[in-house]
Every structure is written in C-alpha cells, then in structure tokens.
Amino acid sequence: MALQLGDEVPDFTAETTEGEISFHSWLGSGWGVLFSHPKDFTPVCTTELGRLSALKPQFDQRNVKVLGLSVDPLGSHKEWANDIKETQGHALNFPLIADPDKKVANLYGMIHPNASDTLTVRSVFVIGPDKKLKLSLTYPASTGRNFDELLRVIDSLQLTAKHKVATPVDWKQGEDVIIVPSVNDDAAKALFPNGWKTLKPYLRIVPQPKS
Ligand code: BEZ
C-alpha cells in the first residue's frame, strides 16, 4: 500500500552524488524532503534541480535536508550536474540518489506504471523529525514543481507541529492563523491570552504564534 500521512517512512541505504547515505541516520533529528525526478538530461528536471539548489539556503534555515532521486546511475548524475550549473546558474548543492535498480523508487512507490513503467513520477515526501510522513505530492513528468510552495507548506507543517493552530488558504509566514476546532474557547484563553477574532464559532482567527 502507498505511504500514508503519519506512517514512518522506510529506511534505506543508497549511493548518492555525496557518497553512501543511510536515510534515517542522514536525516538525524531534523526535517527532510525526499523527491524524485524522472530522468537526468531532461529539460524540466534540469530547471527543477537548478531552482532547488538556489533555494537550498532556505531549506537549511528551516532545518530541512533535501535529497533527490532518479533511476539513472551515479556517473550520469555527476555529468548532468555540469549542465545544471551551466544553464541554471546554480550548482547542485544537495545529494542525488542513483537508483538504477529502482530499489528506493519501488520502496516509496515513485513508479506509477500507468504513467511510465521505467521512470519515476515527480514525487515529494516531507518527513518530520519523528521520521513520519507529513506531506506527499505527486506531479506528472510534464509539470515542474513549485518549490516556493514547498517552503510555504513546510512553514505551515513546522508551525502547526508546535501550536494548536491550522493555516488558512494561501497562508504565508507571518499571517494570521486559525485556532484548531479541538481547542474550546476556555482552553483557547490559556493558549492565546491576547484574544482572537470569532467569525463563526468554528472559525477563530488569531495572530501567528511566535515560534
Ligand atoms: C523533463 O524533465 O523535461 C521530462 C522528463 C521526463 C518526461 C518528460 C519531461
């Protein structure tokens, strides 16, 4: 069965462009993003990896490690990295798994046979410090991802892991949030002593708590 939110993500050992990685110990006590791209030396993937390299400091700031994967071999990844730097202006600065035998791709259900028998789709898994799956996304090969959106979601995941709030549509860091329905008004008084705005009994708006 496909990985579901809240599942502990499978551990594995794999060859990467930065040496062998044992996934759980590489993650340590922080957050992680594991993502697949269909193939090296392809146009959309080249733009994605360049953009992710540009955004890497923002993942670092959030204590999130980034790990990519495709079913191409290590030599191909290393050669392709030159093209990413040349065409996107950012050198690859996170490890890419070489998974020619599809061990990790199959473990994570990254191959969707009705899309392709041989290549991975564009999967994204966000993993929390407890090694549990917090978010998964699946894009087809023809659509490049928006990694700013991934950072936005990670901000929400990290905030809502700490506070009894949820984030509304299109929320961005610093904007007002919602008190979760499981917190009644009495409990909310202790958690949010400066008060909140009640639009409906189930829709209570409060400034974003300080982390
Ligand atoms: C791409 O990255 O451009 C791509 C990869 C596989 C299929 C289609 C597009």
Residues whose N, C-alpha, C, O or C-beta is under 5 A from the ligand:
A	BS01	BEZ	P38 K39 T42 P43 V44 C45 A141 S142
